[in-house]
């Protein structure tokens, strides 16, 4: 038992020394700066989109109120969006990808690359790709669930949905790890950290659903409970991702790889 505790402490100290919580907090900040303008552009390009349909599983009910609020705000802004708002919102929507790469430079010990404009353009392209991917994924997922419900019980559909979400989470973690790395990283070299992130995500989402159900944060935080819950959810999800990124970084050396930018 003592050996297990010592090992856990050693692992935690390893990641703490690499500032996983600080990097995660920074990424959450820029993620929050990016998500509202991203939903605005999603609304402008695709029309009214029910964001809750992207997260159909009951496990995500704890964060759906705040997502719904952002969705309604984006629809209101889209009605009177001017050219200045569009330009600034597009720039803001690139913040997460931009600072994800900058955080990767810290994790992998890479010197800071000064080509910020190029990175911003790449981030904007990634925003467009993400919107297109969501526009294809959401109707397919909804249609597949509707078809499955006609042939099997709802509980089996939920199990299949969980498997699908887990595979999707692994794919997202893998792609984000590849992008975050300032070196040329092959998918096979990012598998370990991406798998670790996915496992931590699954454990956290299951645990967080139980926590919200029994903790009743609304009694403590009142009207802003949905905001607090969403911030906590984002922070711990980002901690899981950064831990996986640090795991990948432990296998990398600056001498073996060339920088991408």
C-alpha positions as CSV (number, residue, x, y, z in Angstrom):
1,X,0.0,0.0,0.0
2,X,2.8,2.4,0.9
3,X,4.6,1.6,-2.4
4,X,1.4,2.4,-4.3
5,X,1.0,5.7,-2.5
6,X,4.6,6.6,-3.1
7,X,4.3,5.8,-6.8
8,X,1.2,7.9,-7.1
9,X,2.9,10.8,-5.4
10,X,5.9,10.4,-7.7
11,X,3.7,10.5,-10.8
12,X,1.8,13.5,-9.5
13,X,5.0,15.3,-8.7
14,X,6.3,14.5,-12.2
15,X,3.4,16.2,-13.9
16,X,3.2,19.0,-11.3
17,X,6.8,19.9,-12.0
18,X,5.9,20.3,-15.6
19,X,3.1,22.7,-14.7
20,X,0.3,20.7,-16.1
21,X,-2.3,22.6,-14.0
22,X,-1.0,26.0,-15.0
23,X,-0.9,25.1,-18.7
24,X,-4.4,23.6,-18.5
25,X,-5.7,26.8,-16.8
26,X,-4.2,28.9,-19.6
27,X,-5.7,26.7,-22.3
28,X,-9.1,26.9,-20.6
29,X,-8.9,30.7,-20.6
30,X,-8.2,30.8,-24.4
31,X,-10.8,28.0,-25.0
32,X,-13.5,30.2,-23.4
33,X,-12.3,33.1,-25.5
34,X,-12.7,31.0,-28.6
35,X,-15.9,29.0,-28.0
36,X,-18.4,31.9,-28.2
37,X,-17.0,33.4,-31.5
38,X,-16.7,29.8,-32.8
39,X,-20.4,29.2,-32.1
40,X,-21.2,32.5,-33.8
41,X,-19.4,31.4,-37.0
42,X,-21.0,28.0,-36.7
43,X,-24.4,29.7,-36.6
44,X,-23.6,32.1,-39.5
45,X,-22.4,29.3,-41.8
46,X,-24.8,26.6,-40.9
47,X,-27.8,28.5,-39.5
48,X,-29.6,27.6,-36.3
49,X,-27.8,24.6,-34.8
50,X,-28.9,22.8,-31.7
51,X,-25.6,22.3,-29.9
52,X,-27.1,19.9,-27.5
53,X,-27.5,17.4,-30.3
54,X,-23.7,17.3,-30.5
55,X,-23.7,16.0,-26.9
56,X,-26.7,13.7,-26.9
57,X,-25.5,11.5,-24.0
58,X,-27.0,12.2,-20.6
59,X,-23.5,12.4,-19.1
60,X,-23.2,15.9,-20.6
61,X,-26.4,17.2,-19.1
62,X,-24.4,19.1,-16.5
63,X,-22.8,21.4,-19.0
64,X,-25.7,21.7,-21.5
65,X,-27.4,24.8,-19.9
66,X,-24.3,26.9,-20.4
67,X,-23.8,25.6,-24.0
68,X,-27.5,26.4,-24.7
69,X,-26.9,30.0,-23.4
70,X,-23.9,30.5,-25.7
71,X,-26.0,29.1,-28.6
72,X,-28.9,31.5,-28.0
73,X,-26.4,34.4,-27.6
74,X,-24.7,33.5,-30.9
75,X,-28.0,33.4,-32.7
76,X,-28.9,36.9,-31.4
77,X,-25.4,38.2,-32.4
78,X,-25.6,36.6,-35.9
79,X,-28.8,38.6,-36.7
80,X,-26.9,42.0,-36.5
81,X,-23.3,41.0,-37.1
82,X,-21.2,43.7,-38.8
83,X,-18.0,43.4,-40.6
84,X,-15.9,44.4,-37.5
85,X,-17.6,41.9,-35.3
86,X,-17.1,39.2,-37.9
87,X,-13.4,39.9,-38.2
88,X,-12.7,40.2,-34.5
89,X,-14.8,37.1,-33.7
90,X,-12.9,35.1,-36.4
91,X,-9.6,36.2,-34.8
92,X,-10.8,35.4,-31.3
93,X,-11.9,31.9,-32.4
94,X,-8.3,31.1,-33.4
95,X,-7.0,31.8,-29.9
96,X,-7.3,28.2,-28.6
97,X,-5.4,26.6,-31.5
98,X,-2.9,29.3,-31.5
99,X,-2.1,29.0,-27.8
100,X,-2.3,25.2,-27.9
101,X,0.7,25.3,-30.2
102,X,2.4,27.8,-27.9
103,X,1.7,25.5,-24.9
104,X,3.2,22.6,-26.9
105,X,6.4,24.6,-27.3
106,X,6.6,24.8,-23.5
107,X,5.8,21.1,-22.9
108,X,8.3,19.9,-25.6
109,X,11.0,22.4,-24.6
110,X,11.0,23.9,-28.0
111,X,12.3,27.5,-28.6
112,X,9.4,29.9,-29.4
113,X,8.8,30.2,-33.1
114,X,8.1,33.8,-34.2
115,X,5.9,33.0,-37.2
116,X,2.7,34.1,-35.4
117,X,0.8,35.2,-38.5
118,X,1.3,31.8,-40.2
119,X,0.1,30.1,-37.0
120,X,-3.0,32.3,-36.9
121,X,-3.8,31.4,-40.5
122,X,-3.4,27.7,-39.8
123,X,-5.6,28.1,-36.7
124,X,-8.3,29.8,-38.8
125,X,-8.2,27.0,-41.3
126,X,-8.6,24.5,-38.5
127,X,-11.7,26.4,-37.3
128,X,-13.3,26.1,-40.8
129,X,-12.4,22.4,-40.9
130,X,-13.9,21.9,-37.5
131,X,-17.2,23.6,-38.5
132,X,-17.4,21.4,-41.7
133,X,-16.7,18.3,-39.6
134,X,-19.4,19.2,-37.2
135,X,-21.9,19.9,-40.0
136,X,-21.2,16.3,-41.3
137,X,-21.0,14.6,-38.0
138,X,-24.1,15.9,-36.2
139,X,-26.7,14.8,-38.8
140,X,-25.0,11.4,-39.2
141,X,-25.0,10.8,-35.4
142,X,-28.6,11.9,-35.0
143,X,-29.8,9.7,-37.9
144,X,-27.8,6.7,-36.7
145,X,-29.3,7.0,-33.2
146,X,-32.8,7.2,-34.7
147,X,-32.2,4.1,-36.8
148,X,-30.7,2.2,-33.8
149,X,-33.7,3.0,-31.6
150,X,-36.0,1.3,-34.0
151,X,-34.1,-2.0,-33.8
152,X,-32.8,-2.2,-30.2
153,X,-33.5,-1.0,-26.6
154,X,-32.4,2.5,-25.6
155,X,-29.8,1.1,-23.2
156,X,-28.0,-0.6,-26.0
157,X,-28.1,2.6,-28.0
158,X,-26.6,4.4,-25.1
159,X,-23.8,1.8,-24.9
160,X,-23.1,2.2,-28.6
161,X,-23.2,6.0,-28.2
162,X,-20.6,5.8,-25.4
163,X,-18.3,3.6,-27.6
164,X,-18.7,6.1,-30.4
165,X,-18.0,9.1,-28.1
166,X,-14.9,7.3,-26.7
167,X,-13.5,6.6,-30.2
168,X,-14.3,10.2,-31.2
169,X,-12.6,11.5,-28.1
170,X,-9.4,9.5,-28.9
171,X,-9.4,10.8,-32.4
172,X,-9.7,14.4,-31.2
173,X,-7.0,13.9,-28.6
174,X,-4.7,12.4,-31.2
175,X,-5.2,15.3,-33.6
176,X,-4.8,17.9,-30.9
177,X,-1.6,16.2,-29.7
178,X,-0.1,16.2,-33.2
179,X,-1.0,19.8,-33.8
180,X,0.3,20.9,-30.3
181,X,3.7,19.3,-30.9
182,X,6.2,21.8,-32.4
183,X,8.0,18.9,-34.0
184,X,7.1,16.6,-36.8
185,X,5.1,14.0,-34.9
186,X,3.8,10.8,-36.4
187,X,0.4,9.6,-35.3
188,X,2.0,6.4,-33.9
189,X,4.3,8.5,-31.7
190,X,1.3,10.3,-30.2
191,X,-0.7,7.2,-29.4
192,X,0.4,6.8,-25.8
193,X,-0.4,10.3,-24.6
194,X,-3.7,10.3,-26.6
195,X,-4.8,7.0,-25.1
196,X,-3.9,8.3,-21.6
197,X,-6.0,11.4,-22.2
198,X,-8.9,9.4,-23.5
199,X,-8.9,7.1,-20.4
200,X,-8.7,10.1,-18.1
201,X,-11.5,11.8,-20.0
202,X,-13.8,8.8,-19.6
203,X,-13.0,8.4,-15.9
204,X,-13.6,12.1,-15.3
205,X,-16.8,12.4,-17.3
206,X,-18.3,9.4,-15.5
207,X,-17.2,10.7,-12.1
208,X,-18.2,14.3,-12.8
209,X,-21.7,13.1,-13.8
210,X,-22.1,11.4,-10.4
211,X,-20.6,14.5,-8.6
212,X,-23.1,16.9,-10.2
213,X,-26.0,14.6,-9.5
214,X,-25.3,14.3,-5.8
215,X,-23.5,17.5,-5.0
216,X,-26.3,19.8,-6.1
217,X,-24.1,22.8,-7.0
218,X,-27.2,24.9,-7.7
219,X,-27.7,25.2,-3.9
220,X,-24.3,26.6,-3.4
221,X,-23.8,28.8,-6.5
222,X,-27.4,29.7,-7.3
223,X,-28.0,31.3,-10.7
224,X,-24.4,31.0,-11.8
225,X,-24.2,27.3,-11.1
226,X,-24.2,26.3,-14.7
227,X,-21.2,28.7,-15.4
228,X,-19.2,27.3,-12.4
229,X,-19.9,23.7,-13.5
230,X,-18.9,24.4,-17.1
231,X,-15.7,26.0,-15.9
232,X,-14.8,23.1,-13.7
233,X,-15.7,20.7,-16.5
234,X,-13.4,22.5,-19.0
235,X,-10.5,22.8,-16.5
236,X,-10.4,19.1,-15.5
237,X,-10.9,18.0,-19.1
238,X,-8.0,20.2,-20.1
239,X,-5.9,18.9,-17.3
240,X,-6.4,15.4,-18.7
241,X,-5.3,16.5,-22.1
242,X,-2.2,18.3,-20.9
243,X,-1.2,15.2,-18.9
244,X,-1.4,13.2,-22.1
245,X,0.6,15.8,-24.0
246,X,3.3,15.8,-21.3
247,X,3.4,12.0,-21.6
248,X,4.0,12.3,-25.3
249,X,6.7,14.9,-24.6
250,X,8.6,12.6,-22.4
251,X,9.4,10.5,-25.5
252,X,10.6,13.4,-27.6
253,X,14.0,15.0,-28.0
254,X,14.8,18.2,-29.8
255,X,17.7,16.6,-31.7
256,X,15.6,14.0,-33.5
257,X,12.8,16.2,-34.9
258,X,12.5,19.3,-37.0
259,X,10.1,22.1,-36.1
260,X,6.9,22.4,-38.2
261,X,6.8,26.2,-38.1
